[in-house]
Amino acid sequence: MIDLATWNLTIPVGVPSTTIETPVLVGGYQDYYFKNNGNNTVFFWAPVNGTTTDSAIYPRSELRETYADGRLRNWLHTATDNFLSASLKVSQVPSSGKIVIGQIHAYQSDKPLLKLEYQYKSTYGYGNIVAKVRYTPTEETSTVITLLRGVPLNQDFDYVTHLDPKGKLSVTVNNTTWSTQLDSSWAPKPLYFKAGVYTQDNTGYETEAGAATFDVLKIEHRAL
């Protein structure tokens, strides 16, 4: 079961793109870009010609962490033990082969701490799961780590991201775990989780898109 009571949703329509607030989402909202199958699965679809948020160049159908009343939730990693867990399958990718399926983002910044990305290789007929990590909030480019290779389209996989109070970041994909220590400059930065489909392409027709179905999606902030 997927509880949507701690998320809002951005869809790639409107200028800038539209946010569906938490109470509306919980009330059973569905559209062309987001389908909720009775809280058992959620489907995301973002075409390359969709509109974008103010700070982005790519379209998304993506959830953003909130409180149950719809207020944006931002947290310091020093205050709790922080987890984002998901089980999903990617069913479509754009010509770039890339969609972002999970993030730890920094509030009021265009430089996320972590992006989890599915990168499909048409030559091989499968995709890799990679992590793109910024060790400090000011890094212009991310360090790229391949977490799992050989994941075809429509194959289920799991991920868990864990950021602990001391700044240790761990990412587990299926049974493979990678971890690293972040710089202490992240400690005062408000953060939040995102998940869904953030299509890393913006050229082509509407039939070209990113799509994924999640059957597990859960946030935990465990008290110290």
N, C-alpha and C positions, 0 to 999 in steps of 0.2 A: 504494500500500500504506500502511496506517495501522498504526503500531507502538504498541501499547497498553502497552508495558513501562515507560512513564514517566508513568502516570496511575493514579488510582483513580476510582471512579464513585459518585456519589450518586444514589439512586433514591427516588421519592416514596412510599415505604411505610415503616411503622413510626413510632414516636414517640420521639425525633425520627427523621427520615428515615434510611434505611439507607445505609451506605458499603460498597461492594464493594472489597476491597483489591486491590492491584496483582497479586499472584501469582494470585489467583482470576480476575481479569479476563483476564490473559494466557493462562490455562488454557482459555479458550473460553466464559466466562460469557455467558449470554444470558437474557433474561426478557421480560416484557410491555413494559417501558419502554426496553429497550436490545437491539439486535440487531447482531451482528457477522457480516458476510457474508465470512468467510474473510480478514479483514484488508484487503479491497478497499473496502468501505464499512462505515460504522457508522450506525445509525439510532437516534435519540433521540425519546422520546415522554413528555410530562409533562402529565397532565390537571389541570384547574383544582381538582379536589377532592383532589389528592394531598397527602400530608403534607410538612412542611417541616423544614429544619434549625433549630437552636435560635434563631438570630439573624434568620431570614427569615420573611416573611409569604406568599411565593409558592413553589410547588412547582418541582422541577427534576429533570431527568435529565441530569446534567452531570459531565464529567470534571474532575479536579483534579490538578495537576502533582505528581509524586512522583519518588523514585529507584526504580531497578529492584527493590530489596528491599522496597519499600512505604513507606519512610520519607517523610514530607512533605518536599518540596523547596521551600525559600524562598531567595531570592537578593537581593542588592543590585544595583541597576542600574549602580552605579559599577564593578563588578567584571568585567563581561562585556558583550558586545553581544547583545541579547536579542530573539528573533524568535518569533512565533507565526503560522504560515501555515495557511490552510484553503481548501478548495473545497467548496461545499455547495449544497443547495437546500432551501428551506423549503416544506413541503407542507401545513401546517395551522397556524392561529393561533387563539387564543381570541377572545372578543368584544371585548376591549380592542385586539386586533390586534397585540400586542407580545410578542416573545420576545427574550431575550438570547442571542446566539450565540457570544460570546467575551468574556473579561475579563482584565484585569491587576488582581489583587486584592492587598490588603494583609493580611499575616498578623495574626491576632487583632484584626481591625477589621471593622466593618460598612460601611466607606466605601471601596469599590474605587477604584483610580486610573482605570480605564477600563472602560466597558461598551460593547460593540458590540451594537446592537439592530436587529432587523428590525421595522418598523412598517407594518403593512398598512392600506391605506385602502380600505374596501369601496366607498365612493362612486366611486373611480376604478378599482378592480380591480387595483391593484398596491401594492407596498410600497416604502418608502425605507429605506436603511441609514444609521443615525445613530451617532455617537460621543457618549458621555456622559463627560466628562473632569473630574477634580478637579485643579486646579493645585497645591493643597496638601493634605496629609493630613487637615487639620481642616475643610475646607470642607463645609458641611452639604448643599449642593446642587451638582449638576454643571452644567457648561457643555455645551450640546447643539449639535452640529454635524452638519448633513446632508451625508453623504459621497456618496451616489448615490441618484438618484430613479428611479422607474419599473421596479421589479423585481417581476414577477408571481410568484405562487406556482408552485412546481415549475420555476423557471428557475435554472440553475446560475450561481453567482457566486463570486468569489475574494476573500479578504482576507489582508493581511499587516499585523500590528502589529509595530512596531520601537521599542524603547526603548534608546537608546544610553547609554554611560557618562557622558555630560555632561548627561543628562536631557532630551534631545530626543526627543519622541514623534512617530512618524509612523504613519499608517494609510493603507494603499492598498486600495481596493476596485475590482476590475477594473483599469482603467488610470488611475484618479483617486487622487491622493495629497494628503493633508492633513497638515500637521505643525505642531508648536508646541513651545515651550520650557517645561518644568515648573519649578516652584520648587525650589530646592536643599534644601528641607525634606524632600523625598522621598528624598534620598540615604541616610539611615541606616535606612530602613524596609524590612523584609523583604517581598518580593513573590513572587507566583506566578501562573501562567497557569491559566485555566479555559476550557472550551469544551463546547458541547453545546446543550441547550435548557433555558433558565430561563424558564418561562412567567410573564408579568407579569399574572397574573389569578388570582383564587382564589374565584370564585363561579360556580356553574353545575353541570351534570351531568358525569359522566365522559367523555361523548362530546365535550365541549368541551376542547380541549387545544392545546398547541404540539407541533410535530413537524418534524424536519429530518433529512436524510441527508447525511453528510460522505463524500467520496471522497478528500480530502487533509486531513491534520491532522498538523502537525509543529512541534515545539519545537526551537529552536537557541539555545544560549548560546555564542557565539563568543569564544574567548580573545583578550585584548588583545595 
